[in-house]
Amino acid sequence: MTVFLVETYVIKPEKLAEFTAYKKKWKKFFAYKENRPQLFSGVKSYKMFAQMLGGNYGGYVEMWEFANLADCEKFFNKVMQSDYTTKLYPEFASLIVPATYSMNIWTPVT
């Protein structure tokens, strides 16, 4: 059964320019399929959305699609053991409003 890992957060208003620079580093580190195919082996798709109208200014949603919960768990175990956790995640954490961060697992409704 397909599952979606959904992360939501709000960027601090004074950190929006820094977040733009962070996204470039993030894309370089996570060069999706080309440089790290073993890291992304279980990922079916990934999308990032920015709040456009309503809601909280600076809001973002990231959606990771996996074939099943086991693939999601394997992916995040690999990420937690990668350079991302020590190099990029602390920078990300400094850019968000802490109380706005959430991570949830969703399944499609048929």
HELIX and SHEET records of a PDB file:
HELIX    1   1 PRO A   13  LYS A   15  5                                   3    
HELIX    2   2 LEU A   16  PHE A   29  1                                  14    
HELIX    3   3 LEU A   69  MET A   80  1                                  12    
HELIX    4   4 ASP A   83  ASP A   83  1                                   1    
HELIX    5   5 TYR A   84  LEU A   88  3                                   5    
HELIX    6   6 TYR A   89  LEU A   95  1                                   7    
HELIX    7   7 PRO A   98  THR A  100  5                                   3    
SHEET    1   A 4 VAL A  43  ALA A  50  0                                        
SHEET    2   A 4 GLY A  59  PHE A  66 -1                                        
SHEET    3   A 4 VAL A   3  VAL A  10 -1                                        
SHEET    4   A 4 SER A 102  TRP A 106 -1                                        
END                                                                             
